[in-house]
Every structure is written in C-alpha cells, then in structure tokens.
C-alpha cells in the first residue's frame, strides 16, 4: 500500500479507479466515500479486483438523504451502529478485500464508536479509523481516536487516517502537533497512518485561458515523513479534486469545459468555450498532448483517452467524464512520483525543496 487516493462512489470516480492497470492497483488502495447510487458501488466491487480498498460513508447532508444511506439509516448508532456493520458485511461479501472505515461525529456516543471498532475487528483483518482535522487543526476527533486505540486489544490492526480536507496542518516542524501525533501513533504500533489532503485550486482560469498551480500536498507530506521515519506513513490525497467542491448539477449552472493535467508538483488548468460547449474538449485534449511534460498517450487510461479524443469529433465527453480522466491521470502521475522512478517524467523530493 503506497498511495491512498480519496474518491467518491460516483460513476466517473469509479471509472478512474477500475481502469487502473493491475500493476498500479497493487500499490493503490482507494478510500471510497459511499454516496448516491448503489449501482456505482457494485461496478467498483466487480471491476476493482482482489486489491485492498477502504470504504466509508459520506456525512454530507445531501448524501445522508440519498437512497442508500437514508433508506437504510446507515448512520444510526443503535446497537453500536448495527446497520452500518451489516452493510459492511454485505460489501465484503461482494469483494473480500474491504477495509472498513470507522468515522464519527463529535456528538456520537464514545462507547458506540469504540464498540463499532471492536466488533469490526472481529470480522476484518484490518480496519481504519478516520480522524477529521478541520482547517488543518487536530482537535476533538483526535481525542476520540485515542479513546479507540486505548480501548482495543489490537492497535496493530488499525490504519489511522488523518484527513485534513482542503487544508494542510498548521505546522510540520519538529516538536509541533503533527510530530507529537505521529510519535503517539508510533507508540501504539498501529498498522499504518495515512495523510489525506487536497490543494487542488478552488479557482479556475477564465474561459479561453490557462494557468498553473503548485500542488502543496506532496511538499508538506514529504516534510511530515521527515518527522518520523520509523512510522509506516502512507501518502494520500483527494486525487486532483477538492472535498468541498460541488458534485451535483444545479439548474441554471454554467458548465464550461474544463481540463487539468498533473505533473508533480504542478497542475495545468484550462477552460475553453461557453456553457455546455463540450465539443471544445477535442481542443483541450490536443492542448494537453502538447504540454512539455505530457507523459505520452500510453501512460495511462486517461492519456489514451486524450489521444483518442484529440483525433475525433465524437465521444469527447462532458465535465463529469473529464473529472474522471483527471483523477485517473493524477493517480498514475502521483504513484510514479512515489515510486521514485528516475525516468525524466517526474520530480524527486529533493527537487521540490
């Protein structure tokens, strides 16, 4: 497990993952936030293969009211989250490589959360606990994580997720909060720790123009790794997306064709055309293929699609389709970077600082 990209259970997110090659799936363990339509989950479970994956349930108000989460009341804490535990068992029956994620609200009863973790440990080799760190600050969620680690008998079976959302920690200095947290997790001898963040730009360029933006995730997580070299620290991010971005189309919303390409540690971004002029994706594919750091059409599923789209006026997709392509390419470029391949297409950590 080298890389944990955090993704939504949506049609195009699933396509981005199941179209990874097996050699990449061996190193990538996605963290999936369940939302929306169960059919998309089934597509993932059948298409992913026998590789570890993590599964959590979205806390978004819109997702909580969705068919699956709402109708089955999956956040109900009764009997130590029995509905959620039963659902995890159903998911595991369809794909046995599941790592269930224990997450909570600060208002959830501590005993119920601890018992949820204990009961899941009886049925899974590894489980994860998700510590939400809003605004880059580790707060009450961390105290709850410590309660869980103190209460269970096998912390070595716990993967701890430190989820910073669209922020990075306030400090990665020696002796800082993050340093103390990693040291504490080392003392518990947990299975591993992953850092999840997103610095994907919230602002897109004006239509007809392009821009670049630095990816800060690799920078601060490299600094974090230097704090404690003895802990199993796994790189994670939101796969070239922002966790706070809108995911549902709102009537009247302008949807301008948008493309992005990632070469560590920089995003290239461009918008082209007007509302729903999706034929402009042909030109955007051509623009991507002309970038100086383009990996080549054979690099991954997304680049193969860019090559195909650039040479046709058909099947050029829409913004949702291209979000999936961006995620796939971002995952592959990030994984290549993490493998430290010295092939001229990526940047070493030393080059970043």
N, C-alpha and C positions, 0 to 999 in steps of 0.2 A: 504494500500500500504506500505509494509515493505521493499521491495527489488526490484531494477530495474536493471536487467542484460541487457547489451547492446549486441545485436546479429545482424548478417547479415540475410537478407532474402535469405537463401540458403537451399537446400534440408535437410541437416543434422542438421543445426541450428533449422529449423522448427520442425523436429522430436524431438529434445531435448526439445522443449517447449510444443508441443501438447501432449507429453507423460508424462507431469507432472500430478499428481493427482489433482482433483478439490480442495481439501483442501489446496494444495500448490498454485494453480492458484489464489485462493482468496487473497493471500499475495504477489504474484509476478506479477509485471507489466513490461513486457519486452519493451525495447526500440529497435525497429527494424530499421535497415538501409536498405532501399529498394535498391536492385541491381539485375541485371541478369534477371531471367526468372519469368514472372508474375504467372505462374502456381504454383510456390512455395509459393507465397503470398496467392493465393487462397486456397492452402492447409492449410496454417496457419489460415486464416479467418474462414474457415469452421470447423477446428479442435480445435481452441482455446476456444471457448465458450463465455459466456457473462461476461467476465472479462476485466477490463481496460488494454489497451496496447497503447504504444506510437509508432508513425511512422514518420520517417524522410527519406530524400532522400540522398543517398550517393553522396559525392563530388569527389570520386576517378575518375581520368581521364578515366580509363577503364570502370567504371560503367556508367559514363556520356554518353559514346558512346554505351552503351548497348541498346537492343531493346526498352525497355520500356522508360527509361529516355531520350535516344537520339531521338527516333522516335516521342515521344510526347512532346519533348522540355520542360521538366518539370522544368528546372531551368530558363526559360525565364522570365525576370522581367516585361514584358509588362503588362499593366493594373493591376499592383500590383500582379504579379505572378498568373495571371488568370489560366494558365494551371495547375499549382500546386494546386490551390484551387479546380478546377474541379476534379482533380484526388483524392484529399482528400474526396470530396463528394462521389465519386464512391466507395472508400474504406469503408466509413461509411455506405453506403447502403448495403454492404455485411456483415459488422459486426459493430453494432452501438456503441460498446464500445471504439471507437477510440479516442485517444488524439493526435491531430496533433502537429507536432513539427515545429516551426519557426526557421530556421537556415539561415545563410548568409555568404557571403564572405565580407571582409572589403571593397571591391570595389563596392559592391551593393549599390544602391541609398538608403539612410536612409529613405526617405519618402515611397518608395515602400515597404520596410521591415515593417515599422510601420503600413502601411495600410493593409498589409497582415495579421498582427496580429489582427488588429481591425476587419477586415472582417471575419476572422475565429472565433473570439469571438462572432459574431452574430449567428453562427451555431453550436457551441460546448460549452458544459458546462465548460470544462477545456481545455486549450491549454498549450503547453510547449514552452519555448524559450531556445535555446542551445548555451551556451557561451563556445567557444573553447579556451582552455588555453594551447597553445603550450609550450613545455618544462617546464611545471609546472608554467608558468607565466600568470597571468591575465592581458591582455593588451587591445588593441583596441576593441576586441569583447565585453568586459565588458562595455565599454563606449556606445556601440550600445545598449546593454541590458538596460542600464539606460535610454537611449532615448525612448525605447519602454515603459518602466514602467512609465516614466513621461507623455507619450502621451495617454495612455489608461485609460479608466474610471474605470476598474475593475481589479486591480492587484491581488485581492484575487482569481481570476480565472486563475492565471498564475503559472505553475510549472517551476521553473528555474533549468536547467541542467548545472552544471559546469563540463565540460568534460576535464579532464587532460590527456587523452590518455594513453600513457605508462609511464607517469611521475606522481609524487605526487607534491603538492605545495612546494615551496621553504621553507615555514615556516608555522607552525601551532601554533605559540606562541601567547599569549595574546598581543594584540596591533599590530599584524602583518597584512599583506594584507588580508589574508583569514578571519581573525577576523573582519576586517572592512567591508568586503563584506557581511558576514553573518549578521552583525549588520544592514547594509543598507537594506538587503532583509527583515529583521525583521520589519524595519520601514515602508516598503511598504506593509507589511502584506500579502505577496504572499501566494498562496495556499501551497506551499512547495518548498524545494530545494533538489536536489539530487546531490551527488558527484560521478562521474564516473572515474575510473582509472583502470590500469592494471599493475601488477608487475609480470605477468607470464614470466618465464625465456625465454630469447631470445636464449640461448644456450642449446642444448640438449646433453645428455651424449653420449659418443661413443657407437657404436653398441656392444651389449653384456654386457653393464654395466648400472648401475642405479645411481641416485643421488637424493638429496633432495634440496629444495629451500624454503626460507621463503616467505610467502605472506604478503607483506607490506601494502596492501590495507586496511585490517581490522585495522592495527595499526594506520595509520595516520588518517583514518576516525573516529576512536574512539577518537583520540586527537581533531579532528575538532568538534566532538559533545560536548566535554567538554568546547569549547569556548563559545557556546551559547546554553544553554539548553532549551530556550524558543522557538526556531525556529523548524519548522517541517522539520527535516533533515533526508532524506531517503538514505539508503545505496545503492550504485550502483557499478558495475564493468563490465568488459568485459567477464565475465563468463568463466574464465580459458583460455582466448585467448589473443593475443596481437593485438591491432588495426593495427599495421604496418606489420603484418605477411602476407606472400604471400598466396593468396587464389585460384589462378589458376595454373594448372599444365603446366609447360613449357617443351617442347620436350627435352628429354635427362636428365631431372632432376631425381636424385636418390631419390626414395621414400622408406625409410627404416621404417619398422613397429615401431610405437612409441605409448607408453601408458603413461598416467598420472593419479594419484589419489590424491584427495584433502581431507585433514583433517585439519580444521582450527588450526593453521595458517601456514600449510606446504604442499607443493606439493612433491609427489614422482614421479620420472620420469625414464623411461627406454626405450632404443631402443634395438631391437633384430633382427638379420638376415641381409640380404643384400637387394638390390633393389627389391621391389615388392614381397618379400617372405612373403606374407600375412598369410601363414599358421602359422607363428610364433605368431600370435595373440592368438592362443589357449594357448600357454605357458604364454604369457603376462597376459591373463585372470586368469590363475592359480596363477601367481605371485601376482596379485592384491588381490586375495582371501586369500593369506597367510600373507598379511600385518597385523601388530599387531593392527592397528586402523581401519581395514576394518569394514564397518558398517553392513555387512551381506547381503545376497542375496535379502532379502525382503525390503531393504531400499528404493530403487527407481527403475525406469525403467532400468537405466544403470547397476545397480548391478544385476538385474535379468538377463540382457543380459550377464554380465560377468560369472554368474553362468552357464548359458546355454552353452556359447561358451567354457568354460573350460572343458566341458564334451563331446564335439563333435569335429569332424574334418571338419564339414561343417558349412557354413554360418558364418564365422569368420570375415567377413567384410574387409574393407581397411582403409587407413588413414582418409579419409573423414568420413566414418561411425564412426570411433573411436573418431574423433573430436566431433561429436555429442554426443556420450556417455559421453565423458569427460565433456562437457558443462552441460549435464543433472545432472550428479553426483555432479559437482561443485555447481550448483544452489541449489540442495537439501541440501548439507552439509552446505553451507553458510546460507541458510534460517534457518536450525536447530540452527546454532550458534546464529543468530539474535533473535531467539525466546527464547534464554537463557534456553534451556531445560537442566536440570541437570540430564542427563541420563548416564554420563560417556563417551559418544561418542564425546563430543565437549569440547571446552575450553572457560572459561569465559573471559571477557575483562580484569579483574584483573590479570588473569594468564599470559596475554601477556606482561605486563609491568614489 
